[in-house]
Amino acid sequence: MIADTPLKTSYLTFCSLGSSYGSCENGSITDLTIRPTLSLPITYTDISCLPYLKSLSIINGNVDTNILKTDFKITSLYSFNINFETGKIDNLVWGTVQNAVSTITPFALKNILSFYSTSNCNLVRDSVVPDYINNYTTTYSGLSDNMPDLSTMIRVGSISMTISSTFNESSFVNFKTYSQVLKSISVSGATTTRFPYEIANGVSREYIYFSTDGFIAPSSPIDLSNIPFVSSFLILKMGQDFNYQGNFPFSKLPLKTTNIQFLKGNTTNVDWSTFKNVEGSMLQDLKITTPFPSKNPFGSSVKSFDVSQNQVTGQIDESWCSINLILTKNLFTGKIPNCFYCYLNIQTIGNNFAQNNFDNYDIVNNKCGYDIIVPYFYYNKTTTITTLMGKNLGWTQTNFKTSNCVLIKSGDSFIAVGCTGTYTNVTFTNQNLNFTLSLDHTAPIIDNVIQSNNTLTISGSYFSYEPSIMKVTIGDTPLNCQLNNNASAPLTFYSIQCDIEYPVIEYGPKNVIVQVNSLISKPFEINLDYTKFECPISDCNGNGICNDHIGVCECSKDWKTIDQDICTVAIHYLSSYSQTSDIDGGIINLYGFFGNVHNDFMVLIDGNEYSPNVPPTSSVIAISIGSGKIGTNSSIEIIQNGLTFHGTIYPYSNLIKECPSNCNNNNGKCNTTTGECACNNGYTGVDCIKTTNSTLPSIASTISNVGALFRSEQTVFTASLYSFIEIDYKGIIVNYATISSWKTETIDQGIKYIGTSSNGKSTFELTFLKVSKNQQFSFAGNEYNVGAGGIKMSITVSNYTYSNQSNYLVAALQAKAESDASATTQNKCNNGTIVITSQSNSNLTLNNYNYFTISKDGKRLSIRLQDRLISDDQSTYMVNQLGYQLPDQSLLFGMSLPHCGKQCSIDGPDFIVNIESNYKTASACTPTPTPTPTPKSSSEEQPSSSLKESSISIVLIIISILISLSF
């Protein structure tokens, strides 16, 4: 039967015949191929003498069914149905040379691990055991008229069917029987069928493959979204008819797909979003004409996209750089993004963009510099993996050459392994670019910083080529320095360049810090220079300073720029004025700062316009007014150049001054020129009170803590500065002058206190003189005498910067009487109640105060305020309008200073303590309780009238009173 097969050849001869006849192991036949010529079937008995036989191939022979005992590849001349239990066969390849159709059952396959039919063989139910469950066979393949029903083949993980020309499409329903065990489905053949939509049965697959002669057009778009996942989904020939009305036949693909390949079709219209969940798509030769999206519409899950050999139009931008594009043989235009362009001279990349209409397709001169290809290493501390990252890195690891690392492509990343040292050199061979890259373990080091206008060039090491992972900060604010990476000055390992916002405003010593990822350099100190700009007029017309930071003239405090008049428009103000007769009227001179430009000039007094007698000068305006009433104030407005000064004046002079209390009923003679009393014998004080017959207690006067202090027995009188307050012309408090500190200077007979404002521009001088004997003083046209034991105060304010041209200052002072419980003499025989009186030197002037007295314990503090001052070298009238008794029994009083441009000086007030005529010595009475408790005593070193901050309630009282103030 097998005589033509050399089985009877000697043992050694057969094993040396070659693989076409079989193979041997250890001298025994293990694989045998027989090509019989006789028609008698080969039986199991014919080969039973070969105990080590593992595989038998009988080609074009007739076999007996009982031969199915081992691993066989059989092509039988005479086919038969396999419906019986076989032996244990790992792989059965079954076929016939005849056209007859054979069958096989799940029961027959119970001992066959893998079955493949080379001829038409259908899987059918066994007539004897129709419900047999095959839990052994794992692979079922071959030619068939039907898709096999695998409902009882529960372990089959792979099928590969070749459909016959007589294929029954109704058998597609068997796809619904395929469980999750079946991972791979392959359908091939030269037949055209409908697409088996039954494949979407809610089960994930590893592999779905169709290689037929195409599919017919579906009646509606096919929805495959019921398939959760497919690793690979391939249709090698879609066919000319497989579209829905010219559109892509699938409305939805499986929910997630790793790879699809749809080839050779005719589907002109495509919805690109269909492929958003596919990692790699190949849509090749499908006659697609749909324009390609210029911006990548996909998420990060899409890794490659192939639309080669179509008629796709459109352009692509850098958003596609995360995807490996294959666009060969289409109609694309525009520029190829650098992530691809830089690598066109690598054949595979160049081919991907060939045969299109791109503007910059060049596989020879596609040069890219250090500003375009930008790599860096990122070290993950958790995984200890170092990854090459950056821009336009390319797609192949063979393009890299490294000095002390090996780069391995892992997915879409390049992993560095085997690195030594803290940095490495990486060469991009196709562009011949060499990069020195930090391995991301060492903080950047700054060696030097050079500034050129708003650009800083920083040299050192361990910087990066990639600006997005670096940050340069300057100073504590800090200033951000925007990193540059361009062809003329690319970022490197050794040098970086950055720009501060132009123009540079800040300047001086600043620390520069460079941060790369989380690594921070040590500070490097530089002296930052600002950007200089020229002003329109370099000297600002002598009335300002050019701010070359911004190229603008900053005018001096009394000047302003309006339009093209650079610092030549005066911010005018009135600082003093003369008075005239109330009976006849006359000329009054308005002194101040008015500049030389007087456009639209106007003076309004109480709303009435007064024209100047002569053209105004820069310092004087002379106007004529009619008669009026002494003591009444008038509003004044001086208007010019679009600016207005608002103020108050007392235009009429009072030539007759009244004395305090009219010298107490002629206890002295009143000097109506000066307003002073010349007391008769037995009378004393500014108002000639009667002296006591009692033994007078001593009165000690001292100067302390920016104030005057008087002591007599337990009684203490203090008077000191409260504050300088800036008021606007409406009487609203604008500001409290903040004096940073007081310096003390000892002078003849007294002490001078010099204070500086917090901005360093204004100076405040307070002088206190102790008068040891009666002394005559003269100031601003006033003559006055200070008695022995008195203290005279004078105030000078220089270069105060007002918030507005119409604002003025009030010098507020505080005086009070207290009891010192620690005093050696405690005289309780006098009235301890504090009594405060006030009086003007002219009853014709409303709300004006020139005299205050504070009485306690038979002693009295007299305070006298002058009605004239010197403002910018001009003597002028002054009204003292504030006199208020505070809840703590102290007196708050103030003197209104005009808007002084350079300096205001006040001589006064002066203070003196006298013993009243009703004073009683401590031995003259039986002490009785004082009806009114006195405030807590103060020591000479820390009087209660110090410049400490007052309570909020008192400040509010001051605000309400000061509304009526004016100069």
Secondary structure, 3 states (H helix, E strand, C coil): CCCCCCCCCCHHHHHCCCCCCEEEECCEEEEEEECCCCCCCECHHHHCCCCCCCEEEEEEECECHHHCCCEEEEEECCCCCECCCCCCEEEEEEEECCCCCEEECCCCCCCEEEEEECCCEEECCCCCCCCCCECCCCEEEEEECCCCCCCCECCCCEEEEEECCCCCHHHHHHHHHCCCCCCEEEEECCCCECCCHHHCCCCCEEEEEEECCCECCCCCCEECCCCCEEEEEEECCCECCCCECCECCEEECCCEEEEEEEECECCCECCHHHHCCEEEEEEECCCCCCCCCCCCCCCCCCCEEECCCCCCEECCCHHHHHCEEECCCCEECCCCCHHHHCCCCCHHHHHHCCCCCCCCCCCCCCCCCCCCCEEEEEEECCCCEEEEEEECCCCCHHHEEECCCEEEEECCEEEEECCCCCEEEEEECCCCEEEEEECCCCCCEEEEEEEECCEEEEEEECCCCCHHHEEEEECCCCEEEEEECCCCCCCCCCEEEEEECCCCCCCEEEEEEEEECCEECCCEEEEECCCCCCCCCCCHHHCEEEECCCCEEEECCCEEEECCEEEEEECCEEEEECCEECCCEEEEEEEEECCCCCCCCEEEECCEECCECCCCCCCEEEEEECCCCCCCCEEEEEEECCEEEEEEECCECCCCCCCCCHHHHHCEEEECCCCEEEECCCEECCCCEECCCCCCCCCEEEECCCEEEEEECCEEEEEEEEEEEEECCCCCEEEECCEEEEEEEEECCEEEEEEEECCCCCEEEEEEEECCCCEEEEECCEEEEECCCCEEEEEEEECCCCCCCCCEEEEEEEEEEEECCCCCCCCCCCCCCCEEEEECCCCCCCCCCCEEEEEECCEEEEEECCCEEEECCEEEECCCCEEEECCCCCEEEEEEECCCCCEEEEEEEEEEEEECCCCCCCCCCCCCCCCCCCCCCCCCCCCCCCCCCCCHHHHHHHHHHHCCCCC
